[in-house]
Amino acid sequence: MPAPALFFSQPLSRRFPDHARKTYPAPSLAQKAAAARANDTKSHGPLSPAGKAPSSQNAIRHGCYVNADLLVNEHPEVWEALLLDFIARFHPIGQVELTRPR
């Protein structure tokens, strides 16, 4: 076997010359339709309100587009302290300037 640096710098076909790439025929329209029918029987997500509640939080990556002031895992006291610190530091004038941190 060649030295590791030389071994990994070569393409796969040179490292393993007897390794042939397998090619598979494209699936037929009937096979695609059968696969679609099989996948259709699988789960389409939660149906009960108890299952939908946690699932509705899946899209929250950050608070930028959230309609609520607080997320489920945030504490109101911390938010209130942050808001008061913002007001004391930047002295926002009017609702437009105060709307940004919300």
N, C-alpha and C positions, 0 to 999 in steps of 0.2 A: 504494500500500500504506500502511495506517495506521502510526502510530508504534509501535515495538516494545512498549512497555509496554502500550498499549491493545490491540495485536494479540494478545498472549499472555494477556491477562486475559479475553478473550472465549472462549466455548465453541467447539468445533470447527465446529459447524453454522453459527455466525455468521462464522467466519473463512473457511470454504470452503462457501458456500451451494450450489454446484453439486455438492458431494461427497455423494452419497447413500450411506447405509449399506446394505451388501449383507446380505440375510438368506438363510440357507441352510435347507433343510428338514431336519428331524431324521432321522438315519439309521434305516432300517427294521431290524427284528429280523434279517432275513437278512443285511443289510450288517454289523450288529454281529457276527453269528456268523462271517461270512467274515473280518472283521478279527481276531477272537479266534483263529481257526485260523491265520491268517498270522502273528500274533505268537507263537503257540505254537511255531512252527518256529525262532524266534530263540534265541539263547543263554540258558541258564539258569544261568550262572555257571561257575566252573572245576570240572573233574571230576577232574583229577589231584592227587595230594598236593602236588606242586610248585606248582600254581596255587592250591590251597586255603590254603597256609601264609600268603602275604601277604594274601590276601583275608580271612582270619580276624581280621586286625588292623584292618579297616575301621571297626568300631564303637567303637574306643577313642578317645574324645574327650578324656578326662582319666583320671586314675588312681583315681577315686572307687569304681568298681565292678569294678576289675580284681582277679583272684585272685592274681596274682603281685606280689611286692614291687617288682620292676624291670621296666620296659618294655624292649623290644628296643634302643631307642636311648639308654638311660640307662647310666651308668657305676657299677659297684659301689662304687668308692672314694668317689665324691661322695655316694652314699646312706649309706654308713657314717659319713662325716663329719657329715652332716645328723642322723643318728640319735644320734650321740655328743653333738652340740651340743644336741639336744633334751633328752637325759637330764641333761646338765650344767646347763642353764638351768632346767628345770621340775621336776627331781627326782621323776619319776613313782613312785608307790607301787603296786606290784602290777601284774598283767597287764592289768587293765582300763584303767588310765591309760597304759600303754605301747602298747596296741593301736591307739590313734588314729593315730599317724603311719605305721603300716604299711599 
